[in-house]
Amino acid sequence: MPPDANDLRFYMAGGCDPKRLYVALWDGDRLWRRMTGGNGRVPFEVRWDLKPLQGRAVTLEIVDRKDGPWGFVEAGGFEVHVAADDSGENNSSPGP
């Protein structure tokens, strides 16, 4: 994680099953955040505060282990937003 990372933003949609359909952020072997869909096709925005993880190596995991109706997860548009620079502008960088 960049040393000045403020938050991670992305969009997701799909089935609602927190055990088999989700996006997760891991800090080593510790689960930091997890989000599942809402049984919908319209993407919604997810924002996770990254300040406590600044400068740490983290893992982003996308899990799709469900079949049948709503058996899918969609995730995209990943961006890491960093602290404002000297100009006062907030910078972002595309994520994985």
ChimeraX attribute file (.defattr): number of C-alpha atoms within 10 A of each C-alpha:
attribute: neighborCount
match mode: 1-to-1
recipient: residues
	/A:1	15
	/A:2	15
	/A:3	13
	/A:4	17
	/A:5	22
	/A:6	22
	/A:7	19
	/A:8	21
	/A:9	18
	/A:10	18
	/A:11	17
	/A:12	24
	/A:13	22
	/A:14	23
	/A:15	24
	/A:16	19
	/A:17	20
	/A:18	14
	/A:19	12
	/A:20	18
	/A:21	24
	/A:22	25
	/A:23	20
	/A:24	17
	/A:25	18
	/A:26	15
	/A:27	14
	/A:28	11
	/A:29	8
	/A:30	9
	/A:31	12
	/A:32	15
	/A:33	13
	/A:34	17
	/A:35	17
	/A:36	23
	/A:37	25
	/A:38	17
	/A:39	16
	/A:40	14
	/A:41	15
	/A:42	12
	/A:43	16
	/A:44	13
	/A:45	12
	/A:46	13
	/A:47	13
	/A:48	16
	/A:49	14
	/A:50	21
	/A:51	17
	/A:52	10
	/A:53	18
	/A:54	17
	/A:55	13
	/A:56	13
	/A:57	11
	/A:58	17
	/A:59	14
	/A:60	13
	/A:61	11
	/A:62	17
	/A:63	16
	/A:64	17
	/A:65	13
	/A:66	15
	/A:67	9
	/A:68	7
	/A:69	9
	/A:70	18
	/A:71	16
	/A:72	22
	/A:73	26
	/A:74	20
	/A:75	19
	/A:76	14
	/A:77	12
	/A:78	18
	/A:79	18
	/A:80	22
	/A:81	21
	/A:82	21
	/A:83	16
	/A:84	14
	/A:85	10
	/A:86	7
	/A:87	6
	/A:88	8
	/A:89	10
	/A:90	12
	/A:91	14
	/A:92	18
	/A:93	12
	/A:94	12
	/A:95	14
	/A:96	9
